[in-house]
Amino acid sequence: MKLNDFKLECYFGQYEFTAPYLLTQSDCESMTTNELLSLEPGAKEDYLNQWLGYTETWGDPELRELIAGLYKGMAAEDILVFHGAQEAIFGYMNVMLQEGDHMIAMYPNYQSAYEVANSVPNCEFSKWYIKDDGEKWTLDFDELERLIKPNTKVLAVNSPNNPTGYTFTNAEIKKLCEICKRYDLYLFADEVYKGLEMDGEKREWMADEYDKCVSLGVMSKAYGLAGLRVGWLASKDHEVLENVVKFKHYMSICDSAPSEFLSKVALKHSDELLQRSIDIIQDNLKLVDEFFERYPNLFEKKAITCGPVAYHKLLIDMPVKEFCQLAVDKKGVLLLPSDIYGMDDQYFRMGYGRKGVPESLAKFEEFLIEEKFV
Ligand SMILES: Cc1ncc(COP(=O)(O)O)c(C=O)c1O
């Protein structure tokens, strides 16, 4: 198996821990182990007594129950826990895609959603493009139907989407599931940013709406606990989960016991942690909106209603890749240009879930002034 380089991870490998002003992160503000344990009476003592042997491959039973509780119709046996969302994507795609299959993915998307398809001989991959209508990002469901072929096996969606922030409404989720049902497609729903709805419409998990859907969740993004490396697949399709668990035997085998413990604490305080992330994003959004109002000739702002990331357009002649490179080289401000998503256009990703955004935004503005963009 030959995989193409994961462009985003290569880029972050270079800058994430060296650039001081992170303005593109997709994970929300994290916290210390101490802060997390303080949420639950007695948790500190229990954590110190956590047994450090192997754990169950499917995940800690109580953790699976807590994850299932996030859904409308899932039980613990419908949940398979992984070492991060990334491992779950890799396992699922490897198990599902074989020679001769066709898959469709919303695009742009997190690269691992489609890169396994590219690595399987004779496995075809089509892009369902999220399009810019001048104000916001949109998706055309008729176009999706036109992309479906007799050998289409998997449709991979990501909502809220990284990088555009596009988020299906509940009506669109129903429509999507109806299409999958009509064409008998497996639906891979990457919902790692779920829980960050800011438009008053709490989204359903897609696996609650369609039995051949697996929904992907994680502690990294909305909960701000990326260092735990705990993700999961939820599905009523146990045949799929049974196949993926056999693949997991060749990956992590089982999850980290301390991480499972800490994830349980976090999920017992799920609403509180999600609200903490939403508050940070909303505070940052006010500043970001004012920032974009000051520079209408330089940027076309795309508003977001859910999730921590947005994908804006650079309006000047300079290639966005060069612009972002200059920002990180001159001022240590990290943005993500569209070539990271395999696109040849003028968009760049910003992330609003971190407490450092005001300071990073100020540095970005300094950069614009000092380099005479404004
Ligand atoms: C859409 C999407 N899915 C999955 C992942 C992987 O998440 P994790 O790093 O928690 O494995 C990411 C990380 O950026 C992502 O943006």
The ligand as an ORCA input file, in Angstrom:
! r2SCAN-3c Opt
* xyz 0 1
  C     -12.514     16.322      9.779
  C     -11.502     15.641     10.615
  N     -11.623     14.326     10.849
  C     -10.737     13.667     11.596
  C      -9.658     14.309     12.156
  C      -8.666     13.526     12.986
  O      -8.881     13.766     14.334
  P      -7.848     13.230     15.438
  O      -6.639     14.102     15.311
  O      -8.499     13.442     16.706
  O      -7.551     11.820     15.152
  C      -9.483     15.672     11.939
  C      -8.327     16.398     12.512
  O      -8.008     17.494     12.140
  C     -10.434     16.361     11.148
  O     -10.336     17.673     10.898
*
